[in-house]
Amino acid sequence: MKLTEAEVRHVADLASLRLTDEEVRRMSADLGAILTHIETLNELDTASVEPMTQVLYDAEETATLREDIERPGLGSETALANAPLAGGGYFKVPKVIER
């Protein structure tokens, strides 16, 4: 499936990415190859394949990887100890949405 440069630029804009013209051309080819592969996978008949909930091993439907044990939380002071910027008991991050 061939993606146009306009479609790649639109997706990049949605992801707030700035791509050079060379990157747009490369992404158009790369994403097109990925979508072509997905189209090939969609041709497979999976009607007789049962859905899987746990792909790591055969187990009961409620299997988990470890026992779910309640543990005390970190607490704000410990969690924020190595934060580059914190205030009011929260992580402070730069504003990323300018639109």
C-alpha positions in Angstrom: 0.0 0.0 0.0 1.5 3.3 -1.1 1.2 6.3 1.3 1.4 9.7 -0.2 3.7 12.3 1.3 0.7 14.3 2.3 -0.7 11.4 4.4 2.7 11.0 6.1 2.9 14.7 6.8 -0.7 14.5 8.3 0.2 11.6 10.6 3.5 13.4 11.6 1.5 16.5 12.4 -0.9 14.5 14.5 2.1 13.1 16.4 3.6 16.6 16.7 6.7 15.4 14.7 8.7 17.7 12.4 10.1 15.6 9.5 12.5 16.7 6.8 11.6 16.1 3.2 14.0 13.1 3.2 12.4 11.7 6.3 8.9 12.1 4.8 10.1 10.1 1.7 11.7 7.4 3.8 8.6 7.1 6.1 6.3 6.9 3.1 8.2 3.9 1.8 8.7 2.3 5.3 5.1 2.8 6.4 3.8 1.6 3.0 5.9 -1.6 3.4 4.4 -2.2 6.9 0.8 -1.7 5.6 1.5 -4.0 2.7 2.6 -6.7 5.2 -0.5 -6.1 7.3 -2.6 -6.6 4.2 -0.9 -9.9 3.6 -1.6 -11.0 7.2 -5.2 -10.0 6.8 -5.5 -12.6 4.0 -4.9 -15.4 6.5 -7.9 -17.5 7.5 -8.0 -17.3 11.3 -11.7 -18.4 11.7 -10.6 -21.7 13.4 -8.0 -20.1 15.7 -9.3 -19.6 19.2 -8.5 -16.2 20.8 -5.7 -16.2 23.4 -5.6 -14.2 26.6 -2.2 -15.4 27.8 0.4 -16.0 25.2 3.3 -16.9 27.6 2.1 -20.4 28.7 -0.8 -22.7 28.9 -2.8 -22.0 32.0 -6.2 -21.4 33.3 -8.2 -18.4 32.2 -7.3 -16.5 35.4 -3.6 -17.2 35.3 -1.2 -14.4 36.3 2.5 -14.0 36.1 2.9 -13.5 39.9 0.7 -13.5 42.9 -1.1 -10.3 43.4 0.0 -9.1 46.8 -0.9 -5.7 48.3 2.2 -3.7 49.1 2.6 -0.2 50.6 3.0 2.6 48.1 6.1 4.6 47.6 4.8 7.9 48.9 5.3 11.2 47.3 8.6 12.0 48.9 10.3 8.8 47.7 8.7 9.0 44.3 9.8 12.6 43.7 13.3 12.2 45.3 15.1 12.1 41.9 12.7 14.2 39.9 14.3 16.9 37.9 11.5 19.3 38.8 8.8 18.7 41.4 6.3 20.9 43.2 3.2 20.5 45.3 3.7 16.8 45.6 3.7 16.3 41.8 6.2 15.9 39.0 6.4 19.1 36.9 6.8 18.7 33.2 7.1 21.2 30.4 4.0 22.1 28.5 3.9 20.1 25.3 0.6 21.0 23.7 0.7 24.4 22.0 -2.3 24.2 19.8 
